Amino acid sequence: MTLKTLSEHRCFGGTLRFHEHDSREIGLPMRFSVFLPPQASHGPVPALLYLAGLTCNEETFMVKAGAQRLAAELGLALIAPDTSPRGPAVEALDGAAASWDFGIGAGFYLDATEAPWAGHWRMESWLVRELLPLLAQELPIDAERLGIFGHSMGGHGALTLALRHPGRFKSLSALAPICAPTRCPWGEKAFGGYLGADRGRWLAHDATVLMESQSAAPYPQGILVDQGLADKFLAEQLHPHLFEAACAAAGQPLTLRRHDGYDHGYFFIQSFVADHLAHHARCLADGRSAG
């Protein structure tokens, strides 16, 4: 597989790149962005995979979050993939997607099993089985020191992928994540469309349920979650208290910070992203495995 460079920009002594490649898992071209810090010119660096939320793409985090300055100081690469398949083959599904309210930009970071989504909606396999190995092969990224974090739908993706692939990611955090998608309208719509009517199949993609099944803390160095209390989606969609209870039952150290006055958007992310990068830098410093 060949990476096509769409654009390249000097940024805080490092390089911000926007790429595209022909994905075998998705069956379509997929885009992503990568920030390589200055330290990458001397050898492989630890990397953070950031998963964005509904309506976002591979540009959103890099443009809006303001994370590159600190990533350059800490020597962390940042990887931000697109949130779903796109292009003419996907646009043909507009009619089916319109009934979901949030449209077709909602990959939910899983592999769909139901028509018409199963053909291209293979976001979990694309990320874990294809994109990350490709980047470790093509770029100066240390495949043994990977962290994962995300926002909203991407927070759901970060929590679930970290728990579904033990040892793959050495650090974990989330901002305003969907913590119990089997118990919220967003998750019920997405899971019903992608995975079918059997709710038992949904449980494998619910972070709270996955944490409840742990026999020991999968991230003994701790998980960081930030949540704004002025977030209009908090009560109906996000349910961090359920994930908090699951972590307590599993003995998983969790820092869940609740912030008065903060909403769900990128001003909230800008306010706390530095803490997340510092959390991952500490966890990835010596390359120790989680769990």
C-alpha positions as CSV (number, residue, x, y, z in Angstrom):
1,M,0.0,0.0,0.0
2,T,1.2,3.5,-0.9
3,L,0.6,6.6,1.0
4,K,-0.5,9.6,-1.1
5,T,0.5,12.9,0.4
6,L,-2.3,15.5,-0.1
7,S,-0.5,18.3,1.7
8,E,2.4,18.9,4.1
9,H,2.9,21.8,6.5
10,R,5.7,22.8,8.8
11,C,4.3,23.1,12.3
12,F,6.1,23.8,15.6
13,G,9.4,22.4,14.3
14,G,7.6,19.2,13.1
15,T,5.5,18.3,10.1
16,L,1.8,18.0,9.7
17,R,0.7,15.8,6.8
18,F,-2.6,14.9,5.2
19,H,-2.6,11.5,3.5
20,E,-4.8,9.2,1.5
21,H,-4.5,5.5,0.8
22,D,-6.5,2.8,-0.9
23,S,-7.9,0.8,1.9
24,R,-8.3,-3.0,1.4
25,E,-10.6,-3.2,4.5
26,I,-12.9,-0.3,3.5
27,G,-12.6,-0.9,-0.2
28,L,-12.4,2.8,-0.8
29,P,-9.7,5.6,-0.5
30,M,-9.4,6.7,3.2
31,R,-7.9,9.9,4.5
32,F,-6.0,10.7,7.7
33,S,-3.6,13.3,9.1
34,V,-0.4,12.8,11.0
35,F,1.7,15.3,13.0
36,L,5.3,14.2,13.4
37,P,7.2,16.1,16.1
38,P,10.8,17.3,15.6
39,Q,12.1,14.3,17.5
40,A,10.8,12.0,14.7
41,S,13.7,13.2,12.5
42,H,16.0,11.2,14.9
43,G,14.1,8.0,15.2
44,P,10.7,6.4,16.0
45,V,8.5,8.3,18.5
46,P,5.5,7.3,20.5
47,A,2.1,8.1,18.9
48,L,-1.4,8.9,19.9
49,L,-4.4,7.8,17.8
50,Y,-7.2,10.4,18.1
51,L,-10.7,9.4,17.1
52,A,-13.1,12.3,16.3
53,G,-16.8,12.6,16.7
54,L,-19.9,12.9,14.6
55,T,-19.7,15.3,11.7
56,C,-15.9,15.5,11.9
57,N,-13.1,14.3,9.5
58,E,-9.3,14.0,9.4
59,E,-8.9,17.7,9.5
60,T,-11.0,18.6,12.6
61,F,-8.7,17.8,15.4
62,M,-5.5,19.1,13.7
63,V,-7.2,22.4,12.9
64,K,-9.3,23.0,16.1
65,A,-7.7,21.2,19.1
66,G,-4.4,23.2,19.3
67,A,-2.5,20.0,20.3
68,Q,0.6,20.3,18.1
69,R,2.6,22.7,20.2
70,L,2.6,20.4,23.2
71,A,3.0,17.3,21.1
72,A,6.2,18.8,19.7
73,E,7.5,19.5,23.2
74,L,6.7,16.0,24.4
75,G,7.9,14.2,21.3
76,L,4.5,12.6,20.5
77,A,3.1,11.9,17.0
78,L,-0.6,12.5,16.5
79,I,-2.7,10.4,14.1
80,A,-6.2,11.6,13.2
81,P,-8.2,9.4,10.8
82,D,-11.4,10.3,9.0
83,T,-14.6,9.2,10.9
84,S,-16.2,7.1,8.1
85,P,-15.9,6.0,4.4
86,R,-16.7,8.8,1.9
87,G,-17.0,9.2,-1.8
88,P,-19.6,8.4,-4.6
89,A,-20.1,4.8,-3.4
90,V,-21.0,6.1,0.1
91,E,-23.1,9.1,-1.1
92,A,-25.5,6.6,-2.7
93,L,-26.5,5.5,0.8
94,D,-27.7,9.0,1.7
95,G,-31.3,7.9,1.7
96,A,-30.7,5.2,4.3
97,A,-28.5,7.4,6.4
98,A,-30.8,10.4,6.4
99,S,-33.2,8.5,8.7
100,W,-30.5,8.3,11.3
101,D,-30.6,12.1,11.9
102,F,-26.8,12.2,12.2
103,G,-26.1,11.1,8.6
104,I,-23.4,9.0,7.0
105,G,-20.4,10.6,8.8
106,A,-20.9,8.3,11.7
107,G,-18.5,5.3,11.4
108,F,-18.8,4.5,15.2
109,Y,-15.4,2.7,14.9
110,L,-16.8,-0.8,14.4
111,D,-17.2,-3.3,11.6
112,A,-20.8,-3.3,10.3
113,T,-22.5,-6.6,9.6
114,E,-25.8,-5.5,8.1
115,A,-26.7,-4.2,4.6
116,P,-26.1,-1.7,3.1
117,W,-23.3,-0.8,5.5
118,A,-21.3,-4.0,5.7
119,G,-19.5,-3.5,2.4
120,H,-17.6,-0.4,3.4
121,W,-18.2,0.3,7.1
122,R,-15.2,-1.6,8.5
123,M,-13.7,1.1,10.7
124,E,-12.3,-1.1,13.4
125,S,-10.5,-3.4,11.0
126,W,-9.2,-0.4,9.0
127,L,-7.7,1.3,12.1
128,V,-6.3,-1.7,14.0
129,R,-5.5,-4.2,11.2
130,E,-4.5,-1.8,8.4
131,L,-3.8,1.8,9.2
132,L,-1.7,1.5,12.3
133,P,0.6,-1.3,10.9
134,L,0.9,0.8,7.7
135,L,2.0,3.9,9.6
136,A,4.5,1.9,11.7
137,Q,6.0,0.6,8.5
138,E,6.0,3.9,6.6
139,L,6.6,6.5,9.2
140,P,9.0,7.0,12.2
141,I,6.4,5.8,14.7
142,D,7.1,3.3,17.6
143,A,4.5,0.6,17.2
144,E,5.1,-0.6,20.8
145,R,4.2,2.8,22.3
146,L,0.8,3.7,21.0
147,G,-1.9,5.5,23.0
148,I,-5.6,6.1,22.0
149,F,-8.0,8.9,22.9
150,G,-11.1,10.5,21.3
151,H,-14.1,12.8,21.7
152,S,-17.8,11.9,21.8
153,M,-18.3,9.1,19.2
154,G,-14.6,9.0,19.1
155,G,-14.4,8.7,22.8
156,H,-16.6,5.6,22.5
157,G,-14.2,4.3,19.9
158,A,-11.2,4.9,22.0
159,L,-12.6,3.2,25.0
160,T,-14.0,0.2,23.1
161,L,-11.0,-0.4,20.8
162,A,-8.7,-0.2,23.8
163,L,-10.7,-2.8,25.7
164,R,-11.4,-5.0,22.6
165,H,-7.7,-5.2,21.7
166,P,-5.7,-5.9,24.9
167,G,-2.1,-4.7,24.8
168,R,-2.5,-2.9,21.5
169,F,-2.7,0.5,23.2
170,K,-0.5,1.4,26.2
171,S,-2.5,4.4,27.3
172,L,-6.1,5.5,27.2
173,S,-8.2,8.7,27.7
174,A,-11.4,10.3,26.4
175,L,-13.2,13.6,26.2
176,A,-17.0,13.6,26.6
177,P,-17.2,10.0,25.4
178,I,-20.4,8.0,24.7
179,C,-19.8,5.6,27.6
180,A,-22.8,3.2,27.3
181,P,-24.0,3.2,23.7
182,T,-26.4,0.4,24.2
183,R,-28.3,2.7,26.5
184,C,-28.5,5.9,24.5
185,P,-30.3,7.0,21.4
186,W,-27.2,7.6,19.3
187,G,-25.9,4.1,20.1
188,E,-29.2,2.4,19.6
189,K,-29.6,3.9,16.1
190,A,-26.0,3.2,15.0
191,F,-25.9,-0.4,16.5
192,G,-29.3,-1.2,15.1
193,G,-28.3,-0.1,11.6
194,Y,-24.7,-1.5,11.6
195,L,-25.1,-4.7,13.7
196,G,-28.8,-5.6,13.4
197,A,-31.7,-6.1,15.8
198,D,-29.9,-8.6,18.1
199,R,-29.0,-6.4,21.1
200,G,-26.8,-9.1,22.5
201,R,-24.3,-8.4,19.6
202,W,-24.2,-4.7,20.6
203,L,-22.6,-5.5,24.0
204,A,-19.2,-6.2,22.5
205,H,-19.0,-2.5,21.5
206,D,-20.2,-0.9,24.7
207,A,-17.4,0.4,26.9
208,T,-19.3,0.1,30.1
209,V,-20.1,-3.6,29.4
210,L,-16.6,-4.3,28.3
211,M,-15.2,-2.8,31.5
212,E,-17.7,-4.8,33.6
213,S,-16.3,-8.0,32.1
214,Q,-12.6,-7.3,33.1
215,S,-11.1,-9.6,35.7
216,A,-8.3,-7.1,36.4
217,A,-7.5,-3.5,35.6
218,P,-6.6,-3.3,31.9
219,Y,-4.9,0.1,32.4
220,P,-3.2,0.1,35.8
221,Q,-1.6,3.5,35.1
222,G,-5.1,4.9,34.9
223,I,-7.7,6.2,32.4
224,L,-8.4,9.9,32.1
225,V,-11.9,11.2,31.1
226,D,-13.0,14.8,31.0
227,Q,-16.7,15.8,30.9
228,G,-18.3,19.2,30.7
229,L,-21.3,19.7,32.9
230,A,-22.9,22.2,30.5
231,D,-22.8,19.5,27.7
232,K,-26.3,19.3,26.2
233,F,-25.7,15.6,25.4
234,L,-24.6,14.6,28.9
235,A,-27.9,13.3,30.4
236,E,-29.3,11.5,27.4
237,Q,-26.3,10.3,25.4
238,L,-23.0,10.1,27.3
239,H,-23.6,8.4,30.7
240,P,-20.1,8.7,32.2
241,H,-21.4,7.7,35.6
242,L,-22.1,4.2,34.2
243,F,-18.5,3.8,33.0
244,E,-17.3,5.2,36.4
245,A,-19.2,2.5,38.2
246,A,-17.9,-0.2,35.9
247,C,-14.3,0.9,36.5
248,A,-14.8,0.9,40.3
249,A,-16.2,-2.6,40.2
250,A,-13.2,-3.8,38.0
251,G,-10.6,-2.0,40.2
252,Q,-9.6,0.1,37.2
253,P,-8.1,3.5,38.2
254,L,-10.1,6.2,36.6
255,T,-9.8,10.0,36.8
256,L,-13.2,11.3,35.7
257,R,-13.2,15.1,35.9
258,R,-16.5,17.0,35.7
259,H,-16.2,20.7,34.7
260,D,-18.8,23.3,35.4
261,G,-19.8,25.5,32.4
262,Y,-18.1,23.5,29.6
263,D,-20.1,22.2,26.7
264,H,-19.5,19.5,24.1
265,G,-17.4,21.4,21.5
266,Y,-13.8,22.0,20.6
267,F,-13.4,24.9,23.0
268,F,-13.9,22.3,25.7
269,I,-11.3,20.1,24.0
270,Q,-8.8,23.0,23.7
271,S,-9.2,23.6,27.4
272,F,-8.1,20.1,28.5
273,V,-6.2,18.5,25.6
274,A,-2.8,19.4,27.2
275,D,-3.7,17.3,30.2
276,H,-4.5,14.3,27.9
277,L,-1.2,14.6,26.0
278,A,0.7,14.8,29.3
279,H,-1.2,11.7,30.6
280,H,-0.3,9.7,27.5
281,A,3.3,10.9,27.6
282,R,3.7,9.7,31.2
283,C,2.2,6.3,30.3
284,L,4.2,5.9,27.1
285,A,7.5,7.1,28.6
286,D,9.0,3.7,29.2
287,G,6.9,1.6,26.8
288,R,5.4,-0.6,29.5
289,S,2.4,-2.6,28.4
290,A,-1.1,-1.9,29.8
291,G,-2.3,-4.8,31.9
